[in-house]
Amino acid sequence: MQRTTHTPRIIDWRAARELTGLARSTLYALVAKGEIPHLRLAGRILRFDSIELEAWLSSWRRGRDATQTAAKSDQRRGSAKGAR
């Protein structure tokens, strides 16, 4: 029988940091901006839903990759204009 590791559904910032690879300060900045799904328990306790966080991370990476691809394309077009 194969064992699988189970990530709890509700996780703290340490587990969120491990899941996303983001620094603690980045997680807190994204929470402050309302850009990352999170839960507040008793007002101050910060938690994340691991399923929502994984979905957010996937879409965030896709958006970031698209932005970087567009920026590189713009840079290439700018270089081509300068070469004329």
PENORDA-V135366 format. One record per backbone hydrogen bond with DSSP energy under -1.0 kcal/mol. CO is the residue of the C=O (numbers start at 0). NH is the residue of the N-H. If there is no record, write none. Layout:
BEGIN
CO_NH ; CO_NH
END
This chain:
BEGIN
8_49 ; 10_47 ; 11_15 ; 12_16 ; 13_17 ; 14_18 ; 15_19 ; 16_20 ; 22_26 ; 23_27 ; 24_28 ; 25_29 ; 26_30 ; 27_31 ; 28_32 ; 29_34 ; 30_33 ; 38_46 ; 40_44 ; 44_40 ; 46_38 ; 47_10 ; 48_52 ; 49_53 ; 50_54 ; 51_55 ; 52_56 ; 53_57 ; 54_58 ; 55_59 ; 56_60 ; 57_61 ; 58_62 ; 59_63 ; 60_64 ; 61_65 ; 62_66 ; 63_67 ; 64_68 ; 65_69 ; 66_70 ; 67_71 ; 68_72 ; 69_73 ; 70_74 ; 71_75 ; 72_76 ; 73_77 ; 74_78 ; 75_79 ; 76_80 ; 77_81 ; 78_82
END
